[in-house]
Amino acid sequence: MLKKVFLAAAVSLLMVGVTLTAAPTEGYAGKKSHCLKQAKAKYADDRKARRGYKKACHAHHKAMKKAHKK
């Protein structure tokens, strides 16, 4: 009985490890989510400030992309 419990625990840990490695990473997320996550982290309670920060972040990324396009 104890052997079956340990075997089941080992199999479940193995399955959790497989699902964690197969989960999508932030590399798949779009560029816009990066600004949104930063805005939410910086201004958690203020929606207007969060929107302003997000717009500024997008403008910054757009300008940097244009500058490095050369």
C-alpha positions as CSV (number, residue, x, y, z in Angstrom):
1,M,0.0,0.0,0.0
2,L,2.8,2.4,0.9
3,K,4.6,1.6,-2.3
4,K,1.5,2.6,-4.3
5,V,1.2,5.9,-2.5
6,F,4.9,6.7,-3.2
7,L,4.5,5.7,-6.8
8,A,1.4,7.8,-7.3
9,A,3.1,10.8,-5.7
10,A,6.1,10.4,-8.0
11,V,3.9,10.1,-11.1
12,S,1.9,13.2,-10.1
13,L,5.1,15.2,-9.5
14,L,6.4,14.1,-12.9
15,M,3.1,15.2,-14.6
16,V,3.3,18.6,-12.8
17,G,6.8,19.1,-14.0
18,V,5.8,18.2,-17.6
19,T,2.9,20.7,-17.6
20,L,5.1,23.5,-16.1
21,T,7.7,23.1,-18.8
22,A,5.0,23.0,-21.5
23,A,3.2,26.2,-20.3
24,P,3.6,29.2,-22.5
25,T,6.2,31.8,-21.5
26,E,6.1,35.5,-21.6
27,G,8.0,35.4,-24.9
28,Y,4.8,34.4,-26.6
29,A,2.9,37.4,-25.2
30,G,2.4,40.5,-27.3
31,K,4.4,43.7,-26.9
32,K,1.4,45.5,-25.6
33,S,1.0,43.2,-22.6
34,H,4.5,44.3,-21.4
35,C,3.4,47.9,-21.0
36,L,0.1,46.8,-19.3
37,K,1.9,44.6,-16.8
38,Q,4.3,47.4,-16.0
39,A,1.5,49.9,-15.6
40,K,-0.5,47.6,-13.3
41,A,2.6,47.0,-11.2
42,K,3.3,50.7,-10.9
43,Y,-0.2,52.1,-10.5
44,A,-2.3,49.3,-9.1
45,D,-5.2,51.5,-7.8
46,D,-5.3,54.4,-10.2
47,R,-6.8,53.6,-13.6
48,K,-6.2,57.0,-15.1
49,A,-2.5,57.0,-14.2
50,R,-2.2,53.4,-15.4
51,R,-3.7,54.4,-18.8
52,G,-1.4,57.4,-19.1
53,Y,1.6,55.2,-18.3
54,K,0.6,52.6,-20.7
55,K,0.2,55.1,-23.6
56,A,3.6,56.6,-22.8
57,C,5.1,53.1,-22.8
58,H,3.6,52.3,-26.2
59,A,4.9,55.6,-27.6
60,H,8.3,54.9,-26.2
61,H,8.4,51.4,-27.7
62,K,7.1,52.7,-31.1
63,A,9.8,55.5,-31.1
64,M,12.6,53.0,-30.2
65,K,11.4,50.6,-32.9
66,K,11.4,53.4,-35.5
67,A,14.9,54.6,-34.4
68,H,16.4,51.1,-34.6
69,K,14.8,50.3,-38.0
70,K,17.5,52.1,-40.0
